[in-house]
């Protein structure tokens, strides 16, 4: 059974990776209006969210290993 923590982690990873890809492709590498500070804050926030999602997935895996009695 997959844990709720792992599902939330993968959702965070997917959403933040999609936003990072959008930002890089559409906003940063194409000509258009000047980027605002708000957009940079959102970009950095999505990187932080990506890291939190990765931490969630890794912690869920570590919890599962401990429950099964396997070494780290």
N, C-alpha and C positions, 0 to 999 in steps of 0.2 A: 504494500500500500504506500502510495506517495504521500509525504507529509504536507500539511498546509504551509509550513515554512518554506519548503522547497518550491511549491507552486507560486507563492508570493514572490520569492526570489527570482524565478524565471520570468514572471510577469514584469517585474521591475527592470530586469535586464532587457527584455524585448522592447518595452516602451521607450526606455532611455536610448537604446541602440538605434531605434527607428528615428527618434528625434535628432540624435547626433548625425545620422546619415542625411536626414532632411536638411539640417542646418548647414552641413558642409557642402552638400551638393547644390542646394537651391539658394541659400543666402550668402555663403562665403565665396564660392567659386564662380558665380555668375554675376554679371554687371547688374546693378540696380541701385536702389536707394541706400544711403549710408546706414550701417548697422548702429543701432542704439544701444545704450548701456543695458537696458532691460533684456535685450536679446543675448548679450554676453553673459549676463547673470543666469538666464535660463539655460544657456549652453553649459556653464560651469555646474549648475544644479543638476543637469542631466548626467554629467560625468560622475558627480557624487552619488546620484541615484544608481548608476551602473555599478559603482563600487559597493554600495549597500546591498544591491541584489546579489552580487557575487558573494559577499560575506554571508548573506542569508542561505544561499545554496550550499556553501562550504560548511556552515554551522549545522545545517540539517543533515548533511552527510556524516559529519563528526558525531552528532547525536545518535544517528542510526548505528554507526560502528560501535559506539560505547554501549548501546543497548544490546547489541549482539555479542558483546564481549571480545571484540577484535581489538588488537593494538592500534594506536594512531599511526 
